[in-house]
Amino acid sequence: MKRETIFILSWYAAGYLVLVYYGGSVCPYIEGLGVPKFAAELAAVFFAGLFFRFALGLILLQSPLRDFFVFFFMAAGLTTYNRVYYDFPVASGLKAAVGFMALGFFISVQAYLAQQRQLLRGATLSHIGLSERSSIITRISTVTILAVLLSTATIFLVVNKDLKWLATQQPGLIEYYRPSVLKEIVYVMGVLLLLLISVIVAYARNLQLLFKNQTQALEEVSVGNLNARVPVVTNDEFGNIASYTNAMIAGLKEKQKIQSIFGKMVSPGIAERLLADNHQAITGEKLEVTVLMADVRNFTTLSENISPEELVALMNRYFTVMVEIIHRHGGEIDKFIGDGILAIFGLTDDKIGPDGAVRAAAEMVVAARKLSAELNQEIKIGLGIHAGEVIAGRVGSPDRQEFTFLGDTVNTAARLESASKDLGRDIVISKSVFDKLCPKLREKAWQIVGSLTLKGKRNTIETFALSVM
């Protein structure tokens, strides 16, 4: 049996016992029938009400206040029956009807809150209720007003009927019946008070679960879990907060996905500059950096001797190793140009750029030799390094842009890389790089090439070459 069914049956059973005790002990009209007879007739009414609630699929019974309507029809049936068969006064029937409606209202509220609580505990993402949003203030006000009105009406009818009944008694019997009347009033007020308290407690439990689900999701997000979601189980402000929180988490997850893809397309340091929404990163800025250009010497021959699939796999392996070395020495990848790599060093501190670029270049030459043995393919690289001023910024059309580095420094690095092949050396650097190297790096076996005329450049440039052993 479903938990919801057990919950409803429990409340109906409690309502039945309340009315049996009320009718058999404190109501003077019903008391005359005898407790067993009244209990049996009331049981028949409740069974009919339960059948009406669970067996009939009426549109009316889909309302959150379905139990209120069930108790209303039960009250109407019982009042009519008592009037016809026992000739009970209409006023007494009205009192019973209002009492039934009050019980039905409180049970409806409890059933709705229990259903909401079950969804909250299950942490589902289902929606409950109408698609249109309603204000929680309106809902609480409506429930409070109806609860007060029904409770007040019930107490008023009980007091009014009992006072009128006492007025019809002989003076000597009034004092005798007064305790019974007070007992009835206190009993009705006590039951209504307990029902009010039970609704308040149930709603407080739901609020606690609403806040718990919200804070748990936010705590998960705060530690990086973007799969967390807040169940949306109300169509009020809490539902709005849950929906907006889920939308925020979805947005963060999408941004994380974009950053992940972006980080693979753009070097981390450059991606950070772009995501920071730096105005200069958009319009362009002058930077003092060290530029490294690396190229595979025998790429044309290599590409002719192996299949396209093997070539792609080889280059991916090559780039993976080289990028790791460049990043480890503080460099950032600007772009891949075919089999070439353009890297920038000293993006955050130009003073450490030359050392990092030269150390990375030497390690890249050694790594290329290891890859040759590993892949059984000759991979030989040449590198050119130059330091100077570049223009960094986003270039392209409104529909397609890239962040890149422009200027003579970049062109010179590319020309130095090309010259390394003619010189028969692994690395060729400019004097602007050599002068900034630490003493340990300057002590390496550099060949002083002297003034070198680079392709496409009018002026000569002082250069140094190195063969990595």
N, C-alpha and C positions, 0 to 999 in steps of 0.2 A: 504494500500500500504506500502511495506517495506520502511524503512528509506533509505536503500541503493539505491533503485529505485528512490525515491524522490531526493536524492542527485545527482544521475547521470542525471536525467531529468533536474535538475536545472542548472547543468553545460552545458548540451547540449543546453538548452534554452539561456544561457548566450553567448555561442559560436555562436549560430544562430544570436542573436542581434548584436554581434560584427561584424560579416561578412555582415549582412544587412546594417548596418551603413557604413561600409567600402566600400561596393560595390555601395551603393546609394549616397554616399557623397564625397568620396575621390579618388575612382578609376575611371579614365576617360573613360576606355573602358566599364565597367559595368554600369557606370552612364548613358550612352546612352540608355540602355534598359528601364529605368524607374524603380523607386523603387518598385512599386507594382508587376510588372512582375518579377523582379529579386527576390523579397521576396518570391513569390509563388513558383518559380522554386527551390529556395534554401530550402524552407520548404519541398518540395517533396524529395529532396536529404536527408535531415535530418530524415524524417520519414522512408525512406528506410534504412538509417544507423541504426536507433533505432530498426527497425524490424530485421535487420541483427544481431544486438547485443543481443536482448532479445529472439527472436523467434527461431533462429537457434542454435542448440547445437553442433557447430563445435569445434573440438579440439583447433583450432586456438584461439577461443574466450574464452578459459579457461586460457589463459596467463594473467599475471598481466598487460601486455601492450595491452589488447584487444581493448581498446578505441583508441589507436594509430593506430592499424590495421583498425578499423572501419573508422576512419577519412581518412586514406590512400585510402581506396576503395571509400569513398565518394568523395575525391578530384579527383581520377582518373575518376569517373563517370561524375562529373561536368565539368572537363576539356575537356573530350571527347565530351560531349554534346555541350559545348560552341564552340568548334572547328568545329563541324559538322554543327550546326544550325546557328551560328553567325559568323563563320570564325574568331574567336578571334585568335590573334597570339599565337604561341606555348610558347613563353617566358612569356606571360601573364598567360597562363594556368599553367606553371611551378611555377610561383610566387604564384598563388592561391593554388597549390598543397602543396608547402612547408609551407604556412600559415596554411592550414588544418592540416598537419602533426604535426606542432608545437602545435596547439590547442589540438589535440588528445593525444600528449605526456603528456602535462601538466594535462589534465583531467585523463589520466591513472594513473599518479602519485598521484593525489588527491584522486581517487577512492581507490587505494591501501592503502593510509594512512588513509582514512576514515574507511575502513574495519578493519584495524589494531586498530584504535582508538576505534571502537565499541567493539571489543574483550577486549581491555584493560579496558574500562569502565564497561563491564559486568563481569570482573574479572573471566573469564572462564579459565580452565586449558587446553583448546584445543590448538593444534598446528596448525599453518598456514604456508603455503608455502611448500617448499621441505624438505625432511627428512635430506638431506645433508646440512651441515653448510656452509654458505658463509660469507665472511668478510664484515663488515659494511663499511670499508674503500673502498673496491671494489664497493659496492653498491652506496655509496655517490659519488664516483669519476665518475662512469658510468652515474648516473643521471645528475650530474653537467656538464659533457662533452657533453652529448646529448642535454641538455637544452641550453648550450652556442652555440653549433654547429647549432641547429635549429633556434635559435634566430638570430645568426649572418647571417645565410644563408637567412632567411626571410628579414632581414633589407638590406642585400646586394642586393638581387633581386629587392626589392622595389626601393632602391636608383638608382641602375643601370638602371632599366627599365624607371624610371621617368627621369633620365638624358638623356637617349637616346630619349625619347619622346620629351623632351624640345628641343633637338638639331634639331628635324624635324620641329619645329615651326618657324614662321616668326620672325625676330628680334623684331618687335614691340609687339609680343604676349608673348614673353618669360617672361617679367616682369609681365604680366597679370596673367600667369599661375603659377608663382613661389610660391605665397602663398598657392595655392592648393597642390602643390608638397610638400612643407614644412609641410603642415597640414597632408598629408598622412604619411610622414616619422615620424612625432611626434606621430601621432595616433598609428602607428604600434609599435613604440618603447615603448610607454606608456602601451599598452596592454601587450606586452611581459614582461615589467618590473613588472606590477601588477601580472602577472602569476608567475613570479619568486618569488616575495614577498609572494604570497599566499602559494606556496610550502614550502618556508622556515618557515612560520608561522605554517603551518599544521604539518611539521616535528618537530618543536619545541614543539608543543602541545603533540605530541606523546611521545617525549623524557620526557616531564614532567610527563606524565602518567606512563611511564616505571619506572622512578625513584620513583614515588609515590607508585606504587604497591610494588616495591622492599623494600622501607623503611618501609611501613606499615606492611609488613610481618615480617621484622626484629624487628620492635617495638613490634609486638604481641609475637614473640618468646622471646624477652627480659623480658616480664612480665609473661612468663610461658605458653603461648598458643601455643602448638605445632601442632595445627590443621591448622595453617595459611599456605598458599601456594602462590607462585608467578605465575601468569598466563604466560604461554610460548606462545607468539604470534609472535615471529620473529625467523628466522633461522640464526641469526648472533651472534655477541658477547653478545648482551643483552639476547638473547635466551639461550646462554651458561650459563651466570650468573644466570638467573632464574632457569635453570635446576639444576645447582650445588647447588643453595640455597635450592631448594626443596629437593634435595638429602641429604643435610646437616640437614634440619629439620626432614626428615624421619629418618635419623640416630639418631638424638637426641631423637626422639619419641621412637624409638626402644630401645635405651639405657635406657630411662625412664621406659619403660615397663619391661626391664630386671632388673633394680634396684628395681622396685615395687615387682616383683616376688622374687628377691633375698632377699629383705628386709623381706619377709614373711618366707623364708627358713632359713635365717641367722639373728641373732640379729643385730640391727642397728649399734651398736658400732663396732662389728666385720666386718660387711659389709663395713663400712667406711674404716677400715684398709685395707681390701682387694682391694677395688676400688681405694685406693690411690696408688696402685701398689708399696707398700713398699717392698723393697728387703728382709728385715728381716721377713716380714709376709709370704714370699714365702719360704725362706731357713730355718726359725726357729729363735726364739729369747727367751732369758731367761727373765722372768717377775716375780716380787713379787706381788702375788694376794691373795685374799681370795676366797676359793672354797666352794660353798654350794651345797649339794646333798639332794634332797627331794624325798620321795617315799610314795605311797599310801599303807597303811598297809594291808587292807583287799581286795586287788585288785582281787585275785583269786576267793574268795567267791563272790565278787561283779559281776565279769564277768560271773559266773555260774548262777546267779539268774535273769539276765535281757537279753534281746535279743541283738544281735550284733549291730543293729541300735541304740538301746537305749544306749548301752555302748559307742559307738562312740560319740553320742551327749553329753553324760555325761562328757566324757573325754575332749572333745573340750571346753565345758563350764568351766571345771576345769582348763585346761591349760590357757584359756583366762584370768581368774581371777588371777591366779598365776603369769603369765608373766607380767601382768600390775603392780602387786605389786613389782616384782623384778626390773622392769625398773624404777619404781617410786623411788626406793631406790638406784639407780645408778648401778644396776647389768646388766649383759648381759647373754643371754641364749646361752650356748655352744651347748647343744643338748637335745633332749628328748630321754630317754632310756626306751621304753615301757611306763609304767606309771610314770617313774622317770624323774626328772628335774635336769640337771647339769648346775649351774649358776656360773658366775665369777664376783666378785666385786673388785673394785680398779684397773680396767684395765688402767685407765689413772692416778690414784693417789692411790698407795697402802695404804696410811695412812688412807683413809676414808673407805677402804674395810671392815674391821671387824665390825664397827658400822652399816654400811649399810646392811651387810649380816644378822646380828642378828636382826635388826629392821624388815627386810623383813621376816625373818623366823617366828618371833612372829606374825606378821600380817597374814602370810600364814596359821598358825594354826587356828587363829580366823576365817579367811575366809573359811577354810575347814568346820568348824562347821556350818557356815551360809549356805554353799552350801548343807550340809546334810539335813537341814530343808527345803531348797528351792526345792531340787530334790527328797526329801523323800527317800534318800539312805544314809546309813552311810558311810561317807568319813573321814577317820582318816589318818593323815600323820605324818611321822617322818622325822627329818632333822639332818644332820651332817655338821659341818662347821670347816674348817681347813685353816690356812694361811701358806704360804710358797712359795717356788720357783717352777715355772712350765716352760715347754718348749711350746711355742706357735708357730704354723706354719701349713702349708698345708701338709697333708699326704694323701697317697693313690697311685693309679697307674696313669700313664699318661692320662688314659681315665676317671678316676673317682677319684675325690679328695674332701676333706673337710678340713676346718680350725678347728683345735681342740687344746686342752690343754692336755699335757702329763706330767707324773711325779708322784713321790711319794705323793705329796700334794693332787692330785686328788684322788688317791687310798685311802689315809687316810680319806678324807672327806666321801668317800663312806662307809668305814668301820665304821666311827662314826655314820653315818645314820643307819647302820645295828644294831649298839650297842644300839641305842636309844630305839629299841623295847625291848631288853633284860632288859634295865634299867627301862622301863616303863615311860620314859620321852619323851616330845615332841621334845626337841632340845638338842643335845650334841655337845659341842665345845671343841677344844683343848686349852691348856694353851697358845699357840702362838696367839690365837684369844683373849682369855680372858685378857691377859696382855695389849692388845692394845685397849681395849674398853674404852669409856669415863666413867667418874665416875658415871654418872647417870645409865648407863646400868650395870655397875658392882654391883650396889646396889640391883639389882633384886634378887629374891630368888633362887640363884644358889645352886645346890647341888654339893659339892666337891666330885667327884667320886674318885679322886686320880689316881694312876697309873693303867692303863687299858691295858690289852693285847688284841690287835686287831687281828682278823683273818688274817692269812697270813703274819703277821709282827713279827719279832724277838724281837724287843725292845718294852718296854711298853711306854705309852704316858699319860701324865697328862691331865685329862679331867674334864669338868664341865657340869652338866645337868640342864635343866630347864623345868618345866611344866608350860605352859601358861594358866593363869586363864581367 
